[in-house]
């Protein structure tokens, strides 16, 4: 595995690989790698000659400075994991290397960014688009790999490809979960032991919601999910020391392609429906999805 800290050095390696006719897969990450990230890399290894992984905490996609400051940074451990899964190139740039000039680019995604994460995190998706496009320009990938846990981001990236007219295949990859069902996330390491113990309740609740969808209306399922999580500490006080509780930020059931909220299951049509949730627990914001 080759580690690069400068854009110029990686681009030189990319151009050499391209000249040799090799295909390139890109896995963008913000580090603090876990099995979810590694599954993306394994998939990329199956489909490409060269796999490039970026490890970069992108400051311009954070609208909360405290969240940026607390985001885990474990570069040395990340590189050890990348070597074990045989990543070919890893880019670990500084902020100054990625953004030598003030960022002036702004991207808009219409209705895709007007729901769920969009209103809660103003400017977030434009910041994601800026860094992803720069990584595309640096790595010149044939394929790029993103996890389905960030379902709205996946839709945004697909739209970005349409806007900039790049011939890159976006490969969605399934969520990887811990044995107890919690979706793997770099933020999980910030959970206290007590919070980590109850965090799988989010997935359990979503699974029950999927079962309810067979006989209940959309609004009833949404209301049940939100109320069940919000009242968890009252119903289970023995599992919630020191007032530990779930604070749902949103739960939306949307068309799987347009991401627009649906009022009836028929509105999902052939696209299907997806439930997307964001929940605060122990000061950590967790997201997850369920497909209906």
Secondary structure, DSSP 8 states (H G I E B T S, - for coil): -EEE-SHHHHHHHHHHHHHTT--EEEEEE-S---HHHHHHHHHHHHH-SEEEEEE---GGG-S-HHHHHHS---HHHHHHHHHHTT-SEEE---HHHH-SS--------GGGGSSTHHHHSTTHHHHHHHHHHHHHHHH--SEEEEETTSHHHHHHHHHHHHHHT---EEEEE---B-TTS-B--GGGGGS-HHHHHHHTHHHHHHHHHHHHTTTS-HHHHHHHHHHHHHTHHHHTGGG-GGG--EEEEEEEEEETTT--B-SSGGGGGGG-EEEEEEEEETTEEEEEEEE-
